[in-house]
Amino acid sequence: MSLSKRLSLIGGMVEPGSRVCDVGTDHGYLPAFLYKSGRCASVCATDIREKPLLSARKNLAAAGADGVELYLCDGLEKITRDMADTVIIAGMGGEVISGIIERASFLRDTGVTLILQPTTSADKLRVFLAENGFCVLCEKAVEENGILYSVMRCAFCGMAYRADGARKYIGLIKPDCDEGRAYIGKQYAIIKKRADELKNTGKNAFRLKEDLTVLSELEKLLGEGEKNGV
Ligand SMILES: C[S@@+](CC[C@H](N)C(=O)[O-])C[C@H]1O[C@@H](n2cnc3c(N)ncnc32)[C@H](O)[C@@H]1O
C-alpha cells in the first residue's frame, strides 16, 4: 500500500522495532502501513470520535492489518508507556497537539519519541515544546495538496529553552531542498505582511522590532540557500 508524501515522511521517522501509537488516526492509513511494513514491534491508534475509528477499522481490515489495536479516547488517555515508545500526533492544530502532550505524563519518560505534524500554529507548538523541555531532534518540511507542513521528531530532554527569533517560525527546517526553501519563504511572507501593517499603523513597536530581526535572519538563510544552488 502507498502513503501520501506527508504520511510517508512521518512513517519514515519511525525507528525499526518501535512500539507505535498514532493519536487521532482518522482513516488509519499510517498504522496500516506501519503494521504491514513489519518494521514495528507493535502498532496501536486512538481517535476521540467513533466515526473515524470505524473508518480506520474498515481500512485496517482491507489492508490485512487486523493486529492494530484501536482505542476510542482523548489523546493518550488509554495508552500507557508499555504500549508505546513512539507517539505520532499528526493532522491537528499545534494547540491541540500541545494539550495532548501536556496531559500524557509518560511522554517525559526516557526512550519515548514524539513525531508531530501540526496543521496550524506550528510556532505555538515549538514554543510549548521549548518551554516544557522537549527537544526537537529533526524537522523537515513537506507539501501536500499545495499546503506546506512541518514534521518534527522530538524527545523530552528535561531542560527548558527559548524558541525565539527565526527558530519559533521555522524550527530546524533548512533551505536545503525545494520544500524547506518554500516553507521558509512562506513564513517570510507572513511575517513581512505583518511587519508592513505594523509599520503603517505605528502600533506595537516592540513586535515590529522583533519581526524585523526575524525577517533579516530569514533573508540570510534564503540567501545562503541560493548561494548553495538550492
Ligand atoms: C485531520 S484528522 C488527521 C488524521 C491523520 N492523523 C492524518 O494526519 O492524516 C484529525 C483526527 O484527529 C482526531 N482528534 C482530534 N482531537 C483529538 C484528540 N484530542 N484525541 C484523539 N483524536 C483526536 C479527529 O477526530 C480526527 O479524526
The ligand as an SDF file (V2000), in Angstrom:
LIG
                    3D

 27 29  0  0  0  0  0  0  0  0999 V2000
   -7.4660   15.7240   10.1900 C   0  0  0  0  0  0  0  0  0  0  0  0
   -7.5280   14.1980   11.0090 S   0  0  0  0  0  0  0  0  0  0  0  0
   -5.8290   13.6530   10.8690 C   0  0  0  0  0  0  0  0  0  0  0  0
   -5.7400   12.2000   10.5480 C   0  0  0  0  0  0  0  0  0  0  0  0
   -4.3250   11.6340   10.4710 C   0  0  0  0  0  0  0  0  0  0  0  0
   -3.6680   11.7020   11.7510 N   0  0  0  0  0  0  0  0  0  0  0  0
   -3.5230   12.3460    9.4250 C   0  0  0  0  0  0  0  0  0  0  0  0
   -2.5790   13.0640    9.7760 O   0  0  0  0  0  0  0  0  0  0  0  0
   -3.8090   12.1690    8.2230 O   0  0  0  0  0  0  0  0  0  0  0  0
   -7.6260   14.5960   12.7270 C   0  0  0  0  0  0  0  0  0  0  0  0
   -8.1790   13.4550   13.5730 C   0  0  0  0  0  0  0  0  0  0  0  0
   -7.8210   13.7210   14.9350 O   0  0  0  0  0  0  0  0  0  0  0  0
   -8.9010   13.3560   15.7650 C   0  0  0  0  0  0  0  0  0  0  0  0
   -8.7500   14.0870   17.0480 N   0  0  0  0  0  0  0  0  0  0  0  0
   -8.8990   15.4110   17.2690 C   0  0  0  0  0  0  0  0  0  0  0  0
   -8.6350   15.7000   18.5710 N   0  0  0  0  0  0  0  0  0  0  0  0
   -8.2850   14.5250   19.1590 C   0  0  0  0  0  0  0  0  0  0  0  0
   -7.9000   14.1610   20.4800 C   0  0  0  0  0  0  0  0  0  0  0  0
   -7.8370   15.0600   21.4610 N   0  0  0  0  0  0  0  0  0  0  0  0
   -7.6040   12.8560   20.7270 N   0  0  0  0  0  0  0  0  0  0  0  0
   -7.6800   11.9300   19.7300 C   0  0  0  0  0  0  0  0  0  0  0  0
   -8.0510   12.2180   18.4720 N   0  0  0  0  0  0  0  0  0  0  0  0
   -8.3480   13.4920   18.1840 C   0  0  0  0  0  0  0  0  0  0  0  0
  -10.1340   13.7300   14.9520 C   0  0  0  0  0  0  0  0  0  0  0  0
  -11.2720   13.0390   15.3840 O   0  0  0  0  0  0  0  0  0  0  0  0
   -9.6860   13.3370   13.5390 C   0  0  0  0  0  0  0  0  0  0  0  0
  -10.0540   12.0100   13.2380 O   0  0  0  0  0  0  0  0  0  0  0  0
  1  2  1  0
  2  3  1  0
  2 10  1  0
  3  4  1  0
  4  5  1  0
  5  6  1  0
  5  7  1  0
  7  8  2  0
  7  9  1  0
 10 11  1  0
 11 12  1  0
 11 26  1  0
 12 13  1  0
 13 14  1  0
 13 24  1  0
 14 15  1  0
 14 23  1  0
 15 16  2  0
 16 17  1  0
 17 18  1  0
 17 23  2  0
 18 19  1  0
 18 20  2  0
 20 21  1  0
 21 22  2  0
 22 23  1  0
 24 25  1  0
 24 26  1  0
 26 27  1  0
M  CHG  2   2   1   9  -1
M  END
$$$$
